[in-house]
């Protein structure tokens, strides 16, 4: 009977160790997921930042400059 109790204790110890391993593995996986989420959030923020930046065509920039010059010339001509 004492032998049976020793076997149960050993079995419980092994089960406990197995549970500890599972918990540690879950913690490691959770940490990996957090890191991945953080990286993805940073990428999303960068993409949003790029999206908000003006995406003017070169022609639009030239046209705006020419319109400004035209306005300046018109003002000088009126004076």
Secondary structure, 3 states (H helix, E strand, C coil): CHHHHHHHHHHHHHHHHHHHHHHHHHHHHHHHHHHHHHHHHHHHHHHHHHHHCCCCCHHHHHHHHHHHHHHHHHHHHHC
